[in-house]
Amino acid sequence: MITTESMFFDLSDDELRRAFEEYEQWRETGVLEEGVIRNIHRNFEEKNDMTVMVHTLTEPLLYVVIKRLIK
C-alpha cells in the first residue's frame, strides 16, 4: 500500500510549499481548493482502491514539512 506520507515525501520543495499554503488557506476559509492536497488525495484513493476523508492528509503533510525543515 502506498501511504499519503510517502506521497508527500515524493513532492519537490516547491510542491510541498504549495501544499502547505493550501493547508493554511483551508484552515482560514474552511474550503480546500483544487491543488496539491486534493491531487494526492485522489491519487491515494485510486492507487489503494479505498476511500478516505481528505482531512486525514493533514497530519502526514505537517510531518513531512517538519522533517524537511529539520534536515
C-alpha positions as CSV (number, residue, x, y, z in Angstrom):
1,M,0.0,0.0,0.0
2,I,1.2,3.5,-0.9
3,T,0.9,5.9,2.1
4,T,0.0,9.6,1.9
5,E,3.2,10.2,3.9
6,S,5.3,8.7,1.1
7,M,3.4,10.7,-1.5
8,F,4.2,13.9,0.4
9,F,7.8,12.9,0.7
10,D,7.9,12.5,-3.1
11,L,7.0,16.1,-3.7
12,S,9.5,18.7,-4.6
13,D,10.2,21.5,-2.1
14,D,8.1,23.9,-4.2
15,E,5.2,21.4,-4.4
16,L,5.4,20.8,-0.6
17,R,5.4,24.6,0.0
18,R,2.3,25.0,-2.2
19,A,0.6,22.1,-0.3
20,F,1.3,23.9,3.0
21,E,-0.1,27.2,1.6
22,E,-3.2,25.3,0.6
23,Y,-3.5,23.9,4.1
24,E,-3.2,27.3,5.6
25,Q,-5.9,28.7,3.4
26,W,-8.1,25.7,4.1
27,R,-7.7,26.5,7.9
28,E,-8.6,30.1,7.3
29,T,-11.5,29.7,4.9
30,G,-12.8,26.2,5.6
31,V,-12.5,25.4,1.9
32,L,-9.8,23.2,0.4
33,E,-9.3,24.5,-3.2
34,E,-8.2,22.2,-6.0
35,G,-4.4,21.7,-5.9
36,V,-1.6,19.5,-4.5
37,I,-3.5,18.2,-1.5
38,R,-6.6,17.2,-3.5
39,N,-4.4,15.6,-6.1
40,I,-2.6,13.5,-3.5
41,H,-6.0,12.6,-2.0
42,R,-7.4,11.5,-5.4
43,N,-4.2,9.6,-6.3
44,F,-4.1,7.9,-2.9
45,E,-7.7,6.7,-3.3
46,E,-7.1,5.4,-6.8
47,K,-3.8,3.6,-6.1
48,N,-5.1,2.0,-3.0
49,D,-8.7,1.3,-4.1
50,M,-10.1,2.9,-1.0
51,T,-11.9,6.0,0.2
52,V,-10.6,8.3,2.9
53,M,-11.6,11.6,4.2
54,V,-9.4,14.4,2.9
55,H,-8.7,15.8,6.4
56,T,-6.7,12.7,7.2
57,L,-3.9,14.1,4.9
58,T,-3.1,17.0,7.2
59,E,-1.0,15.0,9.7
60,P,1.2,13.4,7.1
61,L,1.6,16.8,5.3
62,L,2.7,18.5,8.5
63,Y,5.0,15.6,9.4
64,V,6.8,15.8,6.1
65,V,7.1,19.6,6.2
66,I,8.7,19.4,9.7
67,K,11.1,16.6,8.6
68,R,12.3,18.7,5.6
69,L,12.8,21.7,7.9
70,I,14.9,19.9,10.4
71,K,17.2,18.3,7.9
